Amino acid sequence: MSHISTGVEYALHCMLYLAGPPHGVEEAGVRDLAELQGVPAEYVAKLFTKLHKVGLVVATEGARGGFTLARPSKEISVLDVVDAIDGNKPLFECREIRARCAVFNDDAPPWAMSGVCSVHAVMKNAEKRMREALAADKLSDLAARVTAKAPRAYGTQIVKWLDERTGQRHAARA
């Protein structure tokens, strides 16, 4: 079981598509973002409900309708998205196993139980560092990595694909 859910991964990808050129658009609908990634629209809608609730995206009205980032991508951290989708859950839950050592005969001595559990302390430190790293990485940083890695035509293909979907919806309504 992973600590960070698949929902976070999909939410980040969706938000990258909303981060604007060169590999995205300013605004897109949930159905289009879901289809682009091959997942059910209901799933992406649930993610966007969470992202909207914490103010990372805003709903847009009008013929195109959909979502846009609520603030610039350089102001949205990966941690913002993790917390929006998964909540601020701890990496580790100490079960106080140190009190259950068989040699204690169900009566752990004070020295064994004093202070924070050493295992828990290590895990809390790891969580702190992980959260700091996720807070330091911004959506704009991820977008730059995609731009550096992908061929130039990729961004144009994404924008064209999303624009075509919007055009198809307009034609169907007419």
C-alpha positions as CSV (number, residue, x, y, z in Angstrom):
1,M,0.0,0.0,0.0
2,S,1.4,3.4,-0.9
3,H,1.1,6.4,1.3
4,I,0.3,8.8,-1.5
5,S,-2.7,7.6,-3.6
6,T,-3.1,7.2,-7.3
7,G,-5.7,10.1,-7.0
8,V,-2.8,12.4,-6.3
9,E,-1.0,11.3,-9.4
10,Y,-4.1,11.8,-11.6
11,A,-4.8,15.2,-10.0
12,L,-1.2,16.4,-10.6
13,H,-1.4,15.3,-14.3
14,C,-4.8,17.1,-14.7
15,M,-3.3,20.2,-13.1
16,L,-0.3,20.0,-15.4
17,Y,-2.7,20.1,-18.4
18,L,-4.2,23.3,-16.9
19,A,-0.8,24.9,-16.3
20,G,-1.0,26.6,-19.7
21,P,1.3,26.4,-22.7
22,P,3.5,24.8,-23.8
23,H,1.9,21.5,-22.7
24,G,-1.5,22.5,-21.6
25,V,-4.3,24.9,-21.7
26,E,-5.7,27.5,-19.3
27,E,-9.0,25.8,-19.0
28,A,-10.5,22.3,-19.6
29,G,-13.5,20.2,-18.7
30,V,-13.4,17.2,-16.4
31,R,-14.7,14.8,-19.1
32,D,-11.9,15.9,-21.4
33,L,-9.2,15.5,-18.8
34,A,-10.5,12.1,-17.8
35,E,-10.6,10.9,-21.5
36,L,-7.1,12.3,-22.0
37,Q,-5.9,10.0,-19.2
38,G,-8.1,7.1,-19.9
39,V,-10.0,7.2,-16.6
40,P,-13.7,7.6,-15.8
41,A,-15.0,11.2,-15.7
42,E,-16.7,10.5,-12.3
43,Y,-13.3,9.7,-10.9
44,V,-11.7,13.0,-12.1
45,A,-14.8,14.9,-11.0
46,K,-14.3,13.6,-7.5
47,L,-10.7,14.8,-7.6
48,F,-11.7,18.2,-8.9
49,T,-14.3,18.5,-6.1
50,K,-11.5,18.1,-3.6
51,L,-9.2,20.5,-5.5
52,H,-11.9,23.1,-5.7
53,K,-12.8,22.8,-2.1
54,V,-9.3,23.8,-1.0
55,G,-9.0,26.5,-3.6
56,L,-6.5,25.0,-6.0
57,V,-8.9,25.2,-9.0
58,V,-11.9,27.3,-9.9
59,A,-14.9,26.3,-11.9
60,T,-15.5,28.3,-15.1
61,E,-18.8,29.0,-16.7
62,G,-19.9,29.6,-20.2
63,A,-19.8,27.6,-23.4
64,R,-16.4,26.1,-22.7
65,G,-17.0,25.6,-19.0
66,G,-14.6,23.5,-16.9
67,F,-11.8,24.3,-14.5
68,T,-8.8,26.5,-14.4
69,L,-6.0,26.9,-11.8
70,A,-7.0,29.2,-9.0
71,R,-3.5,30.7,-8.8
72,P,-0.3,30.5,-10.9
73,S,1.4,27.1,-11.1
74,K,4.5,28.5,-9.3
75,E,2.3,29.1,-6.2
76,I,0.8,25.6,-6.1
77,S,3.0,23.0,-4.4
78,V,2.9,19.2,-4.8
79,L,2.1,19.1,-1.1
80,D,-1.0,21.3,-1.7
81,V,-2.3,18.6,-4.1
82,V,-1.3,15.7,-1.8
83,D,-3.2,17.3,1.1
84,A,-6.2,18.2,-1.0
85,I,-6.6,14.7,-2.4
86,D,-5.4,12.5,0.5
87,G,-5.7,14.8,3.5
88,N,-2.9,15.6,5.9
89,K,-2.6,12.0,7.1
90,P,0.5,10.8,9.0
91,L,3.1,8.7,7.3
92,F,3.3,6.4,10.3
93,E,1.1,5.5,13.3
94,C,3.1,4.3,16.3
95,R,1.4,1.3,17.9
96,E,3.6,1.5,21.0
97,I,4.9,-1.9,20.3
98,R,7.8,-1.1,22.7
99,A,5.5,-1.7,25.6
100,R,4.7,-5.3,24.4
101,C,8.1,-6.9,24.8
102,A,7.7,-10.4,26.2
103,V,10.3,-9.9,28.8
104,F,8.2,-7.1,30.4
105,N,5.4,-9.6,31.3
106,D,2.7,-7.0,30.4
107,D,4.3,-4.4,32.7
108,A,6.7,-2.2,30.7
109,P,9.2,-0.4,32.9
110,P,9.3,3.4,32.8
111,W,12.6,3.6,30.9
112,A,11.0,1.6,28.0
113,M,8.1,4.0,27.8
114,S,9.7,7.3,28.5
115,G,9.7,9.9,25.8
116,V,8.8,9.5,22.2
117,C,9.3,6.0,20.8
118,S,12.6,5.9,18.9
119,V,11.0,4.3,15.9
120,H,8.3,6.9,15.9
121,A,10.9,9.7,16.1
122,V,12.6,8.4,13.0
123,M,9.3,8.2,11.1
124,K,8.3,11.7,12.2
125,N,11.6,13.0,10.9
126,A,11.1,11.2,7.6
127,E,7.6,12.6,7.3
128,K,8.8,16.1,8.0
129,R,11.5,15.9,5.3
130,M,9.0,14.4,2.8
131,R,6.5,17.2,3.4
132,E,9.2,19.8,3.1
133,A,10.3,18.3,-0.2
134,L,6.8,18.2,-1.5
135,A,6.2,21.8,-0.4
136,A,9.3,22.9,-2.2
137,D,8.3,21.3,-5.5
138,K,5.8,23.5,-7.4
139,L,3.4,22.6,-10.2
140,S,5.5,24.9,-12.4
141,D,8.6,22.8,-11.6
142,L,6.8,19.7,-12.7
143,A,5.6,21.5,-15.9
144,A,9.2,22.5,-16.6
145,R,10.3,18.9,-16.2
146,V,7.7,17.7,-18.7
147,T,8.7,20.4,-21.1
148,A,12.4,19.4,-20.9
149,K,11.6,15.8,-21.4
150,A,8.9,15.8,-24.1
151,P,9.3,16.4,-27.8
152,R,8.3,19.9,-28.8
153,A,5.2,18.6,-30.7
154,Y,3.8,17.1,-27.5
155,G,2.4,20.3,-26.1
156,T,0.9,21.2,-29.4
157,Q,-0.8,17.8,-29.6
158,I,-2.2,18.2,-26.1
159,V,-3.6,21.6,-26.8
160,K,-5.0,20.5,-30.2
161,W,-6.6,17.4,-28.7
162,L,-8.3,19.4,-25.9
163,D,-9.4,22.2,-28.3
164,E,-10.9,19.5,-30.7
165,R,-13.0,18.0,-27.8
166,T,-14.3,21.4,-26.9
167,G,-15.2,22.0,-30.5
168,Q,-17.0,18.7,-30.7
169,R,-19.1,19.5,-27.6
170,H,-20.1,22.8,-29.2
171,A,-21.1,21.2,-32.5
172,A,-23.2,18.6,-30.6
173,R,-25.1,21.3,-28.7
174,A,-25.9,23.2,-31.9
